[in-house]
C-alpha cells in the first residue's frame, strides 16, 4: 500500500499543479481519492496473492500427509493383515501371530489388529471344532458301515433261503453306499479315508469295486482289457473317485440310458473314460466343473448339500496327483477323463507255480497226469462270482456282484497235505450241507465256471470213466463219487425247470463253498491247486493280485 501511495502521490500533485487555477481544488480531491482507492486495491490484491500461496502450501502438505496415510493403510491392508490371517489359520495363537507381523506405529491400526486377531482366532477355533466333529462323525459312520457289512456277510454265509439272501444282498449294497457317503465326508473334512492296501489292486477290481458303491450299477457297462494294477496306497482313492464319477453319470442321464466306462493304457498312465447319455454341459457348467476338480483349496461355502461329488473328486485328484478333464461324449452327453499317473501304476507279477515234490514222485510212479487245473484268471477277466460281463449284455451285473467281498477270494480247489505216496485229498469243509448244495447247484467250482454245469474236462474225470462206470476223484471214496455223480445228473435234468428266483439260493451255496475252500487254502500254502479269479467287491477290492 505504501508503494502505491508513493507512486500515485507524485502523479496526483503533478496533475493538480498542471491544472488551471479554477479547477485545482476539485482536481486535488479527485486525484487524492483515486490514489487512495488504487493503493487499497493494490494492497488487497497483494494480500490475496500471499494468502493463496499460503493456502496452496497448506493443501500440498495435507495432500502429502494423506498420501502417506493411504500408503500406510494400503500396507496395513495388503501386507500386515494377510500375514496375520495366514498365521492364525495355520494354527498360531493370537499373541504369536501378532508378534510375527511387522510393527505398526498407528495406534488405531494396532487396535484393529488386536481385535482382528482375536476374532479370527475364535473363528478358526470354531471352524476346527466343527471340522473335527464332522470328521469324527464320518469315522463313526465308517466304523458302523464296516461292522454292518461284516455282520451282513456273516449272515449271507449263514442263511441259504433265496428271499433272505436277496434282502441281505440289498442291505449290503445300501451299506456300501452309506460307507461311500461317509468316505466323502471324511475326504471333505481332511480325515483319513478308506484302508491302505498292502498289494496293488488290478484295474478290473478297481472298476467293479467302484460300480458296487453306486445305486445305478446295473446301467454301468465296462469296456476294459487292462491288466495293470494301481498301487495299494492309492487304490482306495482311485476307486472312490471313479465311484463318484460313475454316480454323477448315472444320476444326470436318463434312467433308461447306459453309462460306458473305457480303460486305455497310455504313455502318461492309464486313462479311464466315463461317458453318459445325458444333457451336454454348457461352457459355463464345464468351466465350473473343471474348477471344482482342479482347485487345490476347497471352499466348503460354495458346496451345495446334494452335489459333493466333484468336490470329493477334486480333493482326491489333488491328493493322488490325478488329472480330471471334461469333454462332450460320443453318446450325446458328457465324458469325463480320469488319468492315473505312471507313478501309481504297476504291472502285477504272475507267480510261476512249480510242482510239489509229492506230485513229481506221483508222476514218476506212473499214476498219470492229473486233470488240467483251471488257469489263473487274468486280472481283467470277470470274477467267478460275477454275472456275465456288463459290457457283453444289456442285463448288467446282478445285485450280488457289488456286494461280494474280498474275503471270499480264495482258491476253490485247495487240498489237504498228503504224504509222499498218498493221493491228494480235498479238504472236507465243516458245513456238510453247504458242500452238498454246492455240488448239486454249482457243479464243479474248481473249474472257474460260474454256471451250474461242470466243465467237460472235469466231468470226464470226476464223474465217469471210459467204460461208463463211476470213477471217484482223488481223495474221495467210491460211494462219495457215486453220490456226486447222481447229484450232478439230477441237477442237469432239473436245470431247465430252474427259474431266476432260485439264483439267490445257488449263489449263497456257492459263496459258502468258497468260504470253506478259503480256509483250506490258508492251511496249505504250498498247494499247487489252481484258483479262480477273485470275486469283486462293492466296497473293498481284492488283496491278492495275479
Number of C-alpha atoms within 10 A of each C-alpha: 15 11 11 17 18 12 13 18 17 12 14 20 15 11 14 21 12 11 15 10 9 8 10 15 12 12 19 18 13 14 18 19 13 15 21 17 14 16 20 16 14 17 16 13 12 13 12 12 12 12 12 12 12 12 12 12 12 12 12 12 12 12 12 12 12 12 12 12 13 12 12 16 15 12 12 18 13 11 13 19 18 13 18 23 19 12 20 24 17 10 14 16 17 22 13 14 21 23 10 13 16 12 10 13 9 13 9 9 15 14 11 12 20 14 13 16 23 16 13 17 22 15 14 17 16 12 12 15 12 13 18 16 13 19 23 15 15 24 21 13 17 23 14 15 21 17 13 16 23 14 14 19 20 11 14 23 18 14 16 20 15 17 14 15 23 21 13 21 22 16 16 28 25 19 24 28 20 19 24 23 20 23 24 25 21 24 22 21 20 14 18 12 20 21 13 13 18 11 17 25 29 29 26 26 30 26 26 29 29 30 31 29 31 27 17 17 26 21 21 27 23 21 19 17 16 19 17 21 24 27 22 20 18 22 28 25 25 26 24 29 25 25 26 25 25 30 21 18 25 27 15 14 19 14 12 9 14 23 26 22 22 16 21 14 15 12 8 11 17 22 20 22 23 25 29 29 23 22 14 18 16 10 9 9 11 17 12 11 18 16 15 23 23 20 14 13 10 17 11 11 6 9 14 8 6 6 10 18 21 21 25 25 29 27 25 22 23 16 12 17 16 21 17 22 16 18 14 17 18 11 16 13 19 22 26 22 19 23 23 24 18 13 12 20 21 17 16 19 9 10 9 6 11 11 12 12 9 17 20 12 13 19 12 11 10 8 11 9 10 11 11 11 17 20 13 17 17 19 22 18 17 21 27 22 28 22 17 17 18 22 16 11 10 14 14 20 23 17 19 25 26 31 29 28 22 19 17 24 26 23 26 26 25 28 23 15 19 12 8 13 11 13 17 21 15 17 19 14 17 9 11 11 11 21 20 16 20 23 22 23 26 23 25 23 26 21 22 24 19 20 16 19 19 23 17 10 13 19 16 15 16 21 22 18 13 9 7 9 10 20 20 21 19 15 15 14 12 14 12 12 19 18 16 20 21 15 18 23 15 13 19 17 10 10 13 8 7 10 8 6 11 13 17 21 19 20 22 24 28 24 21 23 25 24 19 22 24 20 17 24 22 13 14 15 11 15 20 17 19 20 22 24 28 31 26 32 31 29 31 27 29 22 17 17 19 18
